[in-house]
Amino acid sequence: MLIKQKILLVIGGIAAGAAIVGATWYMSVNSTLAKIGSETITSTQLRSELEKVGGKSVLGRMIDQEVIRQAAKKQNLTVSDQDVQEELNNFKQQFPSEDAFNQALANEGMTMEEFKSQVKDRLLLDKLATKDVQVSQEDIKKYYEEHGKEFAEPEQVRARHILVDTEEEAKAVLDRLKKGEDFAKVAQEKSKDTTSAIKGGDLGFFERGAMVPEFDKTVFSMKVNDLSEPVKTQFGYHIIQLLEKKEAKQPTLEEVSSKIEKQLKKEKAIPVELLLPDLRKQADVKILSDKYKDILNQPVVPAQ
């Protein structure tokens, strides 16, 4: 459930089970989905069970998504593709790699387009909650003076590695690299770290403490383009090449001013648990099924 902890949106996410609910609600034919001996499971049975499990929550989320979109349109509030991409990049940074993010997304049964749609709705909700909030330059300056260290960017390196089981294998790999063989090709052929091997061993950028101690100590003492001797860790033996270094940096007030403004606006925003019920009333939502007549009486619980 890692991705739910990382990317839970205020208006909720329609993940695997919910997506199936949405798909099966509209099945017009009661088809047989599975047979177990002489017994069958039909689409009607599946739809009924899924509706029991997630019907109210999914319908509630679908209503709130539409309420948010209509309210934003009415007030001429928009979210650009660039806004969505920036937020998406922020989410990705919370994972060790883009592959890890994509895998977590897949584990929840969500496509990238579904996730982007939810991000856009969340950003629209943020704009609705902060549209009347004013933040002065003095507020921004004061926040920077008090919290500037929070924006500090630590030293980072980008490296690639080849992981094998024994020291002998590692020495053989190092010998091939010193003779001029392409690192990426050797990584794809030899490395047992399959996640990085498909990218030529590339681990991307990371800061101190992100890797196991032996790896960390070696890579942060290397010069760009250097190849390490075999490094033993709990995973095996690594041959490491340092590709890039980024020195620690303290961004200026001007560089982080827009981030601070967004943060201060969020702190002063209308709480979601107050905003959404009000938006529902303005949208004149009507529940036409007795089964779901109490759905709008459920309290709005903000994401943690």
Helices and strands as residue ranges (DSSP letters): H 2-7, H 16-25, E 32-36, E 39-42, H 43-74, H 81-92, H 98-107, H 112-130, H 137-147, G 148-151, E 156-164, H 167-178, H 183-190, H 194-197, E 202-207, H 213-219, E 231-233, E 236-246, H 253-267, H 272-283, G 290-292, G 295-297
